[in-house]
Amino acid sequence: MIVHVGELGSANYDERMLRAVNCRRNIEVVTASFDLAPQLVIGTDRIATVPARLARKYADLLPIRLLPVPVDIPPIVEVLQWHRAHDRDPAHQASQPAEGRCGSARRCSEATASCWG
């Protein structure tokens, strides 16, 4: 099972990392929501790769098990950028990291986890 965000045919970040080490998945279900993925493995032998924080949340609420990801998946670096003319735009101010201004990158410190029903 995979979570796919974006154009069909393009591989998500975790899929590219797995392919890089020649790890192939048997994809039975595709969803566009990381939030839905843990619910779709209940009562099955499916595995879904989701952010660790979300996996832990659902492990407390649903009958699923958490498994380590079989490969090292580096953290994703997220960057926000916009023209300085929009610095005072409330939408841009709300999305700025608390510890920095435009130009700083925030690393996702959470690893990914696999949920298994």
N, C-alpha and C positions, 0 to 999 in steps of 0.2 A: 504494500500500500504506500502511496506517495501523496504528499501535499504538493500541488503544483500551482505556482503563482506566476502569471505572465502568459506569454504566447505558447500555445501547444506546439510541441516539437522541440522547444528549448529545454535544456536540463536545469533544474534548480541547483543551488549551491551544494547541498549535500549529495545530490546525484553525481555531480561533477567530481567531488572528492572520492566517492566510491568507485566511479569508473577509472579514476587515475590509478587505483591500486587493483584494477581488474576485478572488482567486486560487483556482480550483477544481481539485480533484484527481480523477483517474479512479481510483476505488478498486476494485481487483481482489481484494485480500487484506486481511483484518483479523486481527491477532493481539493477545493481551493481554499480550505480553512485549516490552519493549524489547530484551532480550537475544536474543530469537529473530529479530527483524526483520532484522538484517544477513544472517543465514543464508538468509532467504527471498527475497532479491534476487539471489542468485548465479545466473548464467546467464540472467538475464532483463533486460528493459528497465525493470523496476520501480524506483521510488525510495522509500526509507523515511526519515522524519525521526526521528532519535534523538539523545540527548545526545552532544555532541562527544567527550567522554572515551571513551565506549563505542564510538563510531564509529572513533576512532583505534585502540583496542584491536583491533577486528575487522579493520581495514584491514591490520594487521600479520599477521593470521592467515588471512584469507580473500581470495579473488580478487575484491575489490570496490574501487570508487573512491569517494573522498569528494568531494562537491560542496558549494559554498556554498548556504545556504538563500536562496531568491530574495527574501525580505523580512527586515526586522529583527524578530527575535523577542525582546522584552524578557526579562530574567532572571525566573525564578520566585522569589517570596519564600515561604520556608517558615517557619511559626511553630508552636512547640510550646506548649501551655498545659495546666495542670492545677491542681487545688486544692492549696494549700500543705500540706494534711494528707498529701499523697502525696510531698512533697519527698524523703523518705528511701527511697522505694520504689526498689529497684535498677534496675528497668526504666526509670523516669523518669531516674535519675541517668546511666544509660548513654546515653540519647538526648539529653542536654543538650549543646549546643555547647561545645567546649573553651574558647572564649574568653568565654563569658558564662553567666548564669543565666537563669531564666525571664524572659520579657519581651524578650529580645534576638532579633532576626531575623537569620537567615543568608541571604545572597544566594548563589544559584548563580552562580558567576563563569564557568562554562562555557557557551558558546553551543551551539546545536544545529547539527547537520551532517546532510547528506543522504548516504545510502549508495546506491550504484548498482551493480548486478551487471553 
